[in-house]
Amino acid sequence: VYKLRWTLSYPLRTRLFPTCIPSVPFLDYLLNLTVGDVILAVPLLFFFLECYHNTFISPSVADSGSYASYAIVAVYVTANKSNSFLSFLFGIPFERMIWLHNLSSLVAVVLGGLHTYTAFEYDGSEYAKFQGNDIIKFLFDWKTNLSGTIALGCMFLLVLLSFFRIVRYY
């Protein structure tokens, strides 16, 4: 089974850039991207573009929230250390899935922020009109928005404390 998997996943392990390009410290991982890495990152780009469309071009609170939740699912799917379905299917080891997990978490936080903006700016309910332009009152209303505010704050705190190396070490 494993031999068949590695045979089928070999094209996905093909590097995008040739090995003759010299290594640069900040771009080292980008220079070693494989086809499988890019295929796994494409849905995140799709989620971001669709959420952007549902925030600024054709505002929809429900749709922007859906794409934010899809990004959160991508965070959990890429967080498996062993026996990961994606790792098995694409032949990507755990160490190479870390960047995709980090990217998914950043996209989830950004899309959560876009969803918050869409809900604040374009929600047509009477309750939103009662809130006026006070974003703090809107975020901490103790009715519908408090759970989303807490979730987005926790996600932001998790990304801040775990993604950036300088914060993680100190």
C-alpha positions, 0 to 999 in steps of 0.5 A: 500500500505504501509503495503504491502511495509513493508511486502515485504521489511522486508527481506531487512531490515535484519541486516548482523551482529548480535546485540551481537557485541559491538559497535565501534565508527568508525565501528558502521554504518558498524555493522548495515548494512542491506541486502538492504544497501548492495544490493544498494552498489553492483552497485557501486562496479560493476561500480568501477571494470568495470572502473578499467578494462577499465582503466588499463586492457583494456583501453577505454576512452569511457567506462571509462567515461560511468561508471563515469557517471553511478556513477554520476547518482547514486549520484543523485538517492540517494540524494532524501530526501522525496519520493525517489523511492529507499527509498520506494522500499527498505524501507530504511529511508533517514538517512540511505541513506546518507552513500550511497549518500556519497559513490556514490559521492566518487566513482564518483570522483574516476571514474572521475579521472580514466577516466581522466587518461585513456583519458590522457594516452591512447587516440590515436588521433593526438591531444593527441599526440600533447599534449605530456606528459604535463598533465596541457596542456592536462587538460586545452586545451580549446577544449575537456578536459576543461569541464571535468576538470571543472566538476571533479574539482567541484565534488572534491570540493563538496566532500571535503567540504561536506563529511568530517566532520572536513571541514564541521564544520570549 
